[in-house]
Amino acid sequence: MSTIDKFNENVMHTYGRYPVVMETGKDRQCVDENGKTYIDFGSGIGTNSLGYCNDKWVEAVCSQAKKIQHTSNYYYTAVQAEFAEKLCNATGYSKVFFGNSGAEANECAIKIARKYSFDKYGKGRHNIITLKNSFHGRTLCTLSATGQDVFHNYFFPFVEGFINVEANNINDLKDKLDDTVCAVMLEYVQGEGGVIALEQDFVDAVFKLCGEHDVLVIADEVQTGVGRTGKFLAGEYFGKKADITTLAKGLAGGKILFKHALRNAILPVITYVGPLLAYTVTGSFVVEKIFTIPGLGGEFISAINGRDYTLIMGTTIFLATLIILMNVVVDIVYKIVDPRIKLK
């Protein structure tokens, strides 16, 4: 019996899977049971932040598994305390809560918002506004929060207390944000809704109206958080910090450290700086002549005026060699900075 047949015989059918059995993976590539290699542009649906089987990630997981794999919430662990500190420092939040999934994180955010409102205002202020075409998880509560009818089949009755508004429609938001609302839950980029980013004016309006009504803003960054948009949180692009932000997916794939982001970001800088060093010597010809600074530039200009062709040719060859040398150095530095680049 094939792997696919065995899987379908014993596992509930909840996803439309491709007929591919993945067996191994390394960095951005994975290999199926037939030896065919694939490039995973989806990063395991946003989970493998550092690619497949990153050496440091594997080392950290194996090391921790050899120490202790689990304790109940009645006890403390150093690794959890250290990770919480790193998350607080990276996001600017004062506290974190650890769960098991993005849906659980969103349910926790919903409970926090409702408890905040209940403690301050009492009953009757429990509704949460979410956006149409949003997606917040597959538990019964987060499916209820999700603003897509396609997910609202079969599982009736759904959890009450969720109101949908049109994304980027400020008037619709104003009409529905009344005294029964305790929070507005949004995705800065709607993933399941078509990878659609919210407009800055709409995000500004959400935060302004919520501030005026003492309504919490919940940012669902399960898909966009942990560096997937180039910043640790997508909300940074909008200049906003929600009252509550939920993270998952890439958080389990390893924290994206500065050194990993720097390697990708610095490549254009290396490309520019290499030849720039050579051009600096070239440009010094004029500077040396104007300010009467002794150097190669002055000698080159003097050679031109005196028609010293030997010196002219020698200087030109020297500068050409310098430019070629700097381009070679740039190529070597590419390999050192980015291990994906191979020198042949």
QUIKANOR-V804454 format. One record per helix or strand of 3 or more residues. SS is the DSSP state (A for helix, B for strand). FROM is the first residue (numbers start at 1). TO is the last residue. Records with the same first field share a line. If there is no record, write none. Layout:
BEGIN
SS=FROM-TO  FROM-TO
END
This chain:
BEGIN
A=3-10  43-46  55-67  78-91  102-121  140-145  149-151  170-176  200-213  234-238  249-251  258-265  267-290  296-305  309-337
B=22-27  29-32  37-39  127-132  162-165  181-186  216-220  244-246
END
